[in-house]
Structures are given as C-alpha cells and as structure tokens.
C-alpha cells in the first residue's frame, strides 16, 4: 500500500500524479469523484491546515486519534506547515506513513 501511495504521489509506474491527500485516498477507493474532491486538500489546505496525507488517513479510519497522536509524536504536529518547518519527516514520508496507518487501521476495524 505504501508503494502504491508513493507511485500516485510521484506519478510513477503509469499511475496518475496526485497530491498527498489524493495519493493516500486512491489506495483505498476507485471513486474518481471523491479522489478529485481531495485535490483541494493538498499542500496544507485540508481543514485546520492539516497535512493532506494525514487528513486522508483520518477520513478513512475510525480511530482518528491514533493517527493524530502518531504523527504528532513523530513530526511534532499534524499541520503541513509545521511538519515541513520541523524537517523531521518529508512529504513522501507523510504519504507513505499515512497509507501504512490507514491500511493497519482498516485491517483492525
């Protein structure tokens, strides 16, 4: 799942190139209209300036608190601008880890 999300984010292996939010979401749905709606959530434009990848994971999973806590502990925040400023993890890492967290969370639901 992580590799699939990264392929979407980077537009590799004949995958469409999506923003961070779309890349995570597209791993779990084929709903093109929903994926297109998430185009507005990239680059820190998700509600409350949340990282788009994290926002997508939080929309996919019931246990939003676990995802929020994981990224806050790892990167110091769930807000895109704060994560970028801290330089603790990259955008690629956010996409990869959000896809992993979503997969794990959905498996246990």
Order of alpha helices (4+ residues) and beta strands (2+ residues): alpha-alpha-alpha-alpha-alpha-alpha-alpha
